[in-house]
Amino acid sequence: MKHFLLVLLTFFSFSQSFAQLAPVKWSTEVEKISKTEYNLIYQAEIDAYWHLYSQHLPEGGALPTEFEFDSIAQTQDFKRIGAVLESESITKFDKVFQMDLTYFDGAATFTQKIELLNPEITTISSEVFYQACDDEKCIFESEVLNFELPGNSETTTSNILDPVSWTTNITEIEKDVYEITYEATIDKDWHFYSQKVVEDSELGPIPTEFSFNNTSQDYELIGDIEESKTKEVFEQAFQMKVRYFENKAVFKQKFKVLNSDLKTIEAEVFYQACDDVKCLAPTTYTFTTNLDGSSNAKAVTAIDARSKELSDKLQLNVTGWDKYEKEEVKEKSNFGIFVLGFLGGLIALLTPCVFPMIPLTVSFFTKSASNSQKGLANAMLYGLFILVIYVLLSLPFHFLDSLNPEILNTISTNVWLNIIFFIILAFFAFSFFGFYEITLPASWGNKMDSASNVGGIIGIFFMALTLAIVSFSCTGPILGSLLAGSLTSDGGAMQLTMGMTGFGLALALPFTLFAMFPKWLNALPKSGGWLNTTKVVLGFLELGMAFKFLSNADLVKHWGLLKREVFIGIWIVLGIGLLLYLLGKIKFPHDSPLKKLSFGRISFAVLVGAFVIYLIPGLTNTEHANLKLLSGFPPPLPYSLYEKESDCPLGLNCYKDLEEGVAAAKAENKPIMLDFTGWACVNCRKMEEQVWSKDKIYTVLNEEYVIISLYVDDRKELEKDEQFQFLKHNGSIKNIKTIGDKWATLQTLNFQNNSQPFYVLLDHNMELLNHTTAYTPNADVYYDWLVKGVENFKK
């Protein structure tokens, strides 16, 4: 009865159809902290345009989110530790409730820490009561959520990801000839890679490999192992084309039995699974298939003494888990592309096709209307239609996206499309230089101009459409860059719409603002040669952007045409060309005679010169070659003309062996940073090039820590006397044959996590110095994390 009045209020406030809305989807996760302590994590996924309210709201407004547990269970099975913590929220003035309210957009996370009183309990139930609203309506709902507690063994935890499960069956085709089918079921949003690589690269993902234990030559394989259909795409994370499986993968191998006493076929599959943001360490799965088709024999549940001794060395007995909370990494939004689109629109305003239209159009509306209010309304309507037109241009891409979500990714990652973008942008650049004009058919503009004479709202719409058409020679190249940039990212149609919205808004604003404040027109500079100068400058920028797309194609195909230093060299040449143009040393067809250099021209030339100087170290093989301000534009550091001497990140002094690194840390009396990484881990490279390279972070890592980099995908085999069998907590056996097997197992065993990058700060007694962390692109947050570790070590 507690919430009866709230439900009744919601029922009478809104129509019955709203009761079917489910704008908030809840899921649960359990994080094991210690043997008896857990974090119960509520995760809410919130639909677009809706928001979910915080637990902490003033009275008289929206209904706060509440979490309830069974009162008996709380006294007998577990106890709550502290209040429910919630992720970062938004506080704004709400017009409906006329007060400041706190809410969540997109997603929300709530965490309740508990301590078990009953070790036998496996499930905890909780009920959440919440209100969600959009701009027009609200709903009030409750939902019962269950938390499945992991087992109490030290290695069981929800942080260990296992997105691929395997089954096997066998069919006798003819006498002594069999076919084994190995089938993998893959979790949603995950994939693993084909046996056949599209492009051979050390920076690429690990291909799937099957191996058969046939040391006694009891059978012979017939042909190669066949695999089911794969998806071939350009994967942004690896900057190359890959083949991978989604949802399900099937492999088939035929063989002929040579030994009539043979009962089973043993095989191993080695594979790497990834989702859109991370890759797991390569994993080995062992199959034992019975020839008679009966159920597979259970895995051996015992290991020899030597294997047990080597397995025990992997157990670090890490302590201090209860001292630190897990860090949350926030998602990015599409606001950045909106800002870029808005800046593009502002630049378009300064071109010869648009700028002269501002005073002419505003004067038309203010003078032709019967009164000033109507003129202002018409100008505002004109600006609105400009915005609408550019937003409408992005709608066809939403249609493509709805037909097949992979279409835009396929379009964007196609190597030939990147080459086409290079050609188009280069073509646009030379039109900006004044060698030719790019215009839409004149008949289009004439028809729109005639339609604008209709008058009223329809006439104003066609006036806006006429502006969009006749200004295409100036706005087209900028829009082309926006379109190319959106399609070759992973943002899809929505990102393109955000960019177009920003562009249209920037174009529309002046027509409205100058109509509201007509005296501002007197402050506008007069049209002149500076407009053509703007076009030429944009031409240089377009040409620089064009080479970015050619570089994408080069990276995919590994042509080696635009290695990092070559690409930067081209940008330096373009920068010098722009500098000479600004100083009047070179001219283009439509340039007016340059009598003297203006202050603005000189100032911009100084900026261009500084940019060129900044680029020059990028041509060297020094620590200054990492141009952090341009991260993501030039090819990555490994794609270089130079041979790299050290395989430690940024030339830092790192260790690749745990015992050797710990011994060095004790000798130098420094804390340890375990860096669980991978040769094919793209986010690891991003952290090293973009975060570790920051001066303050580099200094801390270099002077205060001993770095132990453990590569979980290292395929180099261990010495025979170092190879062993590891008994997993579920009773199955993992063969530790390679360096990567060893470090991946060590990470999973001690830190209940198997994704990379993953960073751990430890003292010499294996006690945590701070919470563990993963991919942290915010350099300030990462720096604070490192410094806190040093402070705790010195205590």
PyMOL commands that set and color helices and strands:
alter all, ss='L'
color gray80, all
select helices_A, chain A and resi 4-13+16-20+71-76+305-314+321-323+335-349+357-368+372-392+395-403+406-412+415-432+442-454+456-470+472-487+492-516+518-523+529-557+564-582+599-619+623-625+628-630+649-651+658-668+682-692+695-704+720-722+739-751+779-794
alter helices_A, ss='H'
color red, helices_A
select strands_A, chain A and resi 24-32+37-46+51-53+66-69+78-86+90-94+99-105+107-116+123-133+138-148+164-174+177-186+191-193+209-212+219-227+231-235+240-246+248-257+264-271+273-274+279-280+283-290+654-655+672-677+706-711+724-727+733-736+755-756+758-762
alter strands_A, ss='S'
color yellow, strands_A
deselect
rebuild
show_as cartoon
